[in-house]
Amino acid sequence: MSMTCGICGYQVDKRCLMIKHQRRVHLKEKNYTCHICNANLFGSSDLKKHLVRHNPVKMYECAHCQKKYPRRSTLVQYLMIHTGNKRKVCPICDQRFVQKASLNYHMTKYHPESC
């Protein structure tokens, strides 16, 4: 069952994801705080990802531009930028994106009238 956000049109398949979306995007709820730098984060998974930045065990480096990432999966996802694997397309201006989240951000920022 697909659900659509009444504010921006974002679509998800699960109610819990819609609640998470609305809290993050529209209510700007940040309920986790980093004990090292006091950064406010949206959830426990964001806090875990953030904490890796303070003490990375291993860094994975992009062979194209030398950017470093604490997780291999993050590097693999980032590499799509260099390989041209941008399958998400803005229906208004045809700009292409690797991630759906990037397309959603673009739509909200540059085409708010369509949301």
BAGU-816070 format. One line per field, with one value per atom (N, C-alpha, C): atom name; residue number from 1; residue in one letter; y negated, x negated, z. Coordinates in steps of 0.02 Angstrom, whole numbers, plus 50000, padded with zeros to 5 digits. Example, Ala and Ser with C-alpha at 12.3 -4.5 7.8 and 13.67 -1.06 7.14 Angstrom:
2
dogu	N,CA,C,N,CA,C
marpa	1,1,1,2,2,2
dose	A,A,A,S,S,S
v	50284,50225,50165,50112,50053,49998
u	49340,49385,49340,49358,49316,49355
w	50390,50390,50390,50354,50357,50394
This chain:
115
dogu	N,CA,C,N,CA,C,N,CA,C,N,CA,C,N,CA,C,N,CA,C,N,CA,C,N,CA,C,N,CA,C,N,CA,C,N,CA,C,N,CA,C,N,CA,C,N,CA,C,N,CA,C,N,CA,C,N,CA,C,N,CA,C,N,CA,C,N,CA,C,N,CA,C,N,CA,C,N,CA,C,N,CA,C,N,CA,C,N,CA,C,N,CA,C,N,CA,C,N,CA,C,N,CA,C,N,CA,C,N,CA,C,N,CA,C,N,CA,C,N,CA,C,N,CA,C,N,CA,C,N,CA,C,N,CA,C,N,CA,C,N,CA,C,N,CA,C,N,CA,C,N,CA,C,N,CA,C,N,CA,C,N,CA,C,N,CA,C,N,CA,C,N,CA,C,N,CA,C,N,CA,C,N,CA,C,N,CA,C,N,CA,C,N,CA,C,N,CA,C,N,CA,C,N,CA,C,N,CA,C,N,CA,C,N,CA,C,N,CA,C,N,CA,C,N,CA,C,N,CA,C,N,CA,C,N,CA,C,N,CA,C,N,CA,C,N,CA,C,N,CA,C,N,CA,C,N,CA,C,N,CA,C,N,CA,C,N,CA,C,N,CA,C,N,CA,C,N,CA,C,N,CA,C,N,CA,C,N,CA,C,N,CA,C,N,CA,C,N,CA,C,N,CA,C,N,CA,C,N,CA,C,N,CA,C,N,CA,C,N,CA,C,N,CA,C,N,CA,C,N,CA,C,N,CA,C,N,CA,C,N,CA,C,N,CA,C,N,CA,C,N,CA,C,N,CA,C,N,CA,C,N,CA,C,N,CA,C,N,CA,C,N,CA,C,N,CA,C,N,CA,C,N,CA,C,N,CA,C,N,CA,C,N,CA,C,N,CA,C,N,CA,C
marpa	1,1,1,2,2,2,3,3,3,4,4,4,5,5,5,6,6,6,7,7,7,8,8,8,9,9,9,10,10,10,11,11,11,12,12,12,13,13,13,14,14,14,15,15,15,16,16,16,17,17,17,18,18,18,19,19,19,20,20,20,21,21,21,22,22,22,23,23,23,24,24,24,25,25,25,26,26,26,27,27,27,28,28,28,29,29,29,30,30,30,31,31,31,32,32,32,33,33,33,34,34,34,35,35,35,36,36,36,37,37,37,38,38,38,39,39,39,40,40,40,41,41,41,42,42,42,43,43,43,44,44,44,45,45,45,46,46,46,47,47,47,48,48,48,49,49,49,50,50,50,51,51,51,52,52,52,53,53,53,54,54,54,55,55,55,56,56,56,57,57,57,58,58,58,59,59,59,60,60,60,61,61,61,62,62,62,63,63,63,64,64,64,65,65,65,66,66,66,67,67,67,68,68,68,69,69,69,70,70,70,71,71,71,72,72,72,73,73,73,74,74,74,75,75,75,76,76,76,77,77,77,78,78,78,79,79,79,80,80,80,81,81,81,82,82,82,83,83,83,84,84,84,85,85,85,86,86,86,87,87,87,88,88,88,89,89,89,90,90,90,91,91,91,92,92,92,93,93,93,94,94,94,95,95,95,96,96,96,97,97,97,98,98,98,99,99,99,100,100,100,101,101,101,102,102,102,103,103,103,104,104,104,105,105,105,106,106,106,107,107,107,108,108,108,109,109,109,110,110,110,111,111,111,112,112,112,113,113,113,114,114,114,115,115,115
dose	M,M,M,S,S,S,M,M,M,T,T,T,C,C,C,G,G,G,I,I,I,C,C,C,G,G,G,Y,Y,Y,Q,Q,Q,V,V,V,D,D,D,K,K,K,R,R,R,C,C,C,L,L,L,M,M,M,I,I,I,K,K,K,H,H,H,Q,Q,Q,R,R,R,R,R,R,V,V,V,H,H,H,L,L,L,K,K,K,E,E,E,K,K,K,N,N,N,Y,Y,Y,T,T,T,C,C,C,H,H,H,I,I,I,C,C,C,N,N,N,A,A,A,N,N,N,L,L,L,F,F,F,G,G,G,S,S,S,S,S,S,D,D,D,L,L,L,K,K,K,K,K,K,H,H,H,L,L,L,V,V,V,R,R,R,H,H,H,N,N,N,P,P,P,V,V,V,K,K,K,M,M,M,Y,Y,Y,E,E,E,C,C,C,A,A,A,H,H,H,C,C,C,Q,Q,Q,K,K,K,K,K,K,Y,Y,Y,P,P,P,R,R,R,R,R,R,S,S,S,T,T,T,L,L,L,V,V,V,Q,Q,Q,Y,Y,Y,L,L,L,M,M,M,I,I,I,H,H,H,T,T,T,G,G,G,N,N,N,K,K,K,R,R,R,K,K,K,V,V,V,C,C,C,P,P,P,I,I,I,C,C,C,D,D,D,Q,Q,Q,R,R,R,F,F,F,V,V,V,Q,Q,Q,K,K,K,A,A,A,S,S,S,L,L,L,N,N,N,Y,Y,Y,H,H,H,M,M,M,T,T,T,K,K,K,Y,Y,Y,H,H,H,P,P,P,E,E,E,S,S,S,C,C,C
v	50059,50000,49938,49897,49837,49779,49741,49682,49620,49566,49503,49449,49413,49358,49302,49279,49226,49158,49151,49087,49081,49135,49129,49182,49231,49283,49341,49343,49398,49463,49518,49581,49635,49675,49732,49789,49849,49907,49923,49895,49912,49849,49857,49801,49774,49820,49798,49754,49768,49727,49658,49656,49591,49548,49579,49542,49516,49559,49538,49480,49485,49431,49365,49367,49305,49275,49318,49292,49259,49291,49265,49203,49208,49156,49097,49111,49057,49032,49076,49054,49039,49061,49050,49076,49133,49163,49192,49174,49202,49224,49289,49313,49353,49354,49388,49338,49339,49292,49330,49310,49340,49318,49367,49351,49321,49322,49296,49222,49207,49139,49103,49136,49109,49096,49129,49123,49155,49124,49151,49191,49253,49298,49324,49351,49371,49438,49485,49550,49589,49648,49688,49710,49725,49745,49687,49626,49567,49554,49566,49557,49607,49669,49720,49700,49678,49656,49597,49551,49491,49509,49554,49572,49603,49637,49666,49612,49553,49497,49476,49483,49464,49514,49577,49629,49683,49665,49715,49772,49832,49891,49899,49892,49902,49852,49823,49776,49806,49798,49822,49761,49763,49705,49714,49661,49661,49654,49698,49697,49638,49610,49555,49487,49476,49408,49407,49465,49472,49454,49447,49438,49502,49496,49555,49564,49628,49646,49700,49698,49747,49816,49821,49886,49900,49962,49982,49970,49984,49975,49902,49856,49785,49767,49794,49782,49810,49871,49901,49858,49833,49789,49724,49696,49634,49644,49702,49716,49709,49717,49710,49640,49591,49523,49521,49557,49558,49602,49654,49702,49679,49625,49599,49637,49676,49716,49674,49625,49579,49594,49638,49661,49621,49581,49541,49474,49459,49401,49354,49290,49239,49232,49239,49235,49164,49114,49045,49020,49031,49003,49056,49119,49176,49183,49149,49160,49231,49264,49335,49342,49394,49406,49480,49495,49564,49589,49547,49568,49534,49571,49544,49486,49492,49439,49374,49378,49318,49287,49329,49304,49270,49301,49272,49204,49200,49136,49083,49103,49058,49033,49078,49059,49008,49021,48976,48908,48907,48844,48804,48837,48801,48802,48848,48852,48861,48819,48828,48824,48789,48783,48850,48897,48961,49012,48995,49042,49043
u	49958,50000,49955,49962,49921,49955,49914,49939,49905,49942,49916,49920,49864,49862,49907,49952,49999,49966,49904,49870,49827,49788,49740,49749,49792,49803,49755,49710,49663,49702,49680,49716,49674,49706,49675,49726,49701,49745,49767,49732,49747,49765,49812,49834,49777,49735,49680,49631,49621,49577,49607,49673,49706,49700,49710,49703,49632,49583,49512,49499,49525,49517,49545,49607,49639,49602,49578,49540,49475,49440,49376,49383,49425,49428,49472,49531,49578,49578,49566,49564,49493,49444,49373,49355,49384,49371,49301,49264,49198,49196,49199,49206,49147,49091,49031,48973,48931,48875,48810,48761,48694,48661,48635,48603,48533,48507,48441,48443,48487,48489,48556,48603,48670,48712,48694,48735,48803,48856,48923,48940,48965,48978,49050,49073,49143,49159,49115,49131,49069,49080,49024,48978,49007,48965,48922,48949,48910,48854,48869,48819,48762,48778,48726,48681,48712,48673,48629,48656,48620,48560,48569,48515,48455,48467,48413,48365,48390,48348,48298,48316,48271,48214,48227,48177,48182,48167,48173,48123,48147,48104,48064,48096,48064,48094,48053,48078,48071,48124,48125,48119,48070,48055,48077,48107,48127,48065,48057,47999,48002,48062,48070,48053,48073,48065,48035,48018,47987,48031,48097,48142,48141,48148,48145,48210,48228,48290,48277,48312,48300,48329,48376,48406,48399,48385,48378,48443,48500,48564,48576,48552,48559,48516,48455,48412,48442,48469,48500,48557,48598,48653,48625,48574,48543,48514,48484,48452,48500,48564,48614,48611,48589,48583,48532,48476,48423,48440,48479,48494,48553,48586,48641,48706,48711,48771,48824,48850,48900,48968,49006,49069,49130,49123,49179,49180,49236,49240,49295,49279,49328,49377,49442,49491,49501,49472,49481,49421,49360,49301,49253,49270,49230,49162,49149,49087,49088,49030,49027,48991,49011,48984,48971,48923,48909,48961,48978,49023,49091,49142,49210,49214,49178,49178,49151,49101,49073,49124,49160,49213,49268,49288,49340,49318,49255,49229,49230,49208,49209,49279,49328,49397,49422,49407,49429,49396,49332,49295,49307,49307,49310,49379,49422,49488,49542,49543,49591,49664,49676,49745,49772,49728,49751,49761,49740,49747,49817
w	50000,50000,50000,49950,49944,49981,50017,50054,50026,50021,49995,50049,50057,50105,50080,50123,50104,50096,50118,50115,50052,50036,49980,49927,49937,49887,49890,49938,49947,49957,49925,49930,49961,50004,50036,50041,50056,50061,50132,50182,50251,50291,50337,50379,50421,50448,50491,50453,50388,50348,50335,50328,50318,50380,50438,50502,50508,50492,50496,50448,50388,50338,50364,50389,50412,50472,50516,50573,50551,50506,50483,50440,50389,50337,50358,50384,50397,50469,50516,50586,50609,50569,50584,50654,50673,50739,50741,50792,50803,50876,50887,50956,50982,50946,50970,50968,51020,51025,51031,50991,50994,51059,51097,51161,51152,51090,51078,51055,51008,50981,50989,51022,51034,50972,50917,50856,50868,50844,50851,50788,50798,50742,50746,50690,50684,50718,50718,50746,50766,50794,50818,50761,50702,50646,50622,50623,50604,50655,50719,50771,50761,50746,50734,50676,50621,50562,50580,50619,50639,50683,50730,50776,50741,50685,50647,50623,50610,50587,50639,50703,50756,50766,50751,50763,50709,50647,50594,50602,50597,50603,50539,50483,50419,50370,50329,50279,50210,50170,50102,50056,50012,49971,49898,49872,49802,49758,49710,49665,49616,49607,49559,49589,49652,49680,49751,49778,49844,49903,49892,49950,49990,50056,50100,50136,50145,50178,50230,50286,50339,50324,50278,50261,50187,50170,50100,50062,50094,50060,50041,50082,50066,50006,50004,49946,49882,49886,49827,49801,49846,49826,49796,49826,49801,49731,49719,49654,49596,49608,49555,49524,49563,49537,49481,49490,49440,49380,49392,49338,49296,49316,49276,49285,49338,49351,49386,49350,49379,49347,49379,49351,49374,49425,49450,49412,49379,49335,49359,49363,49380,49322,49335,49281,49254,49288,49266,49225,49251,49216,49190,49198,49174,49207,49262,49298,49326,49326,49346,49413,49451,49517,49528,49571,49589,49639,49687,49741,49736,49756,49757,49807,49863,49913,49884,49841,49809,49762,49726,49682,49723,49778,49821,49849,49870,49895,49840,49781,49723,49709,49709,49695,49747,49810,49864,49858,49841,49839,49775,49717,49654,49620,49638,49608,49661,49712,49767,49745,49691,49666,49642,49625,49600,49655,49716,49772,49801
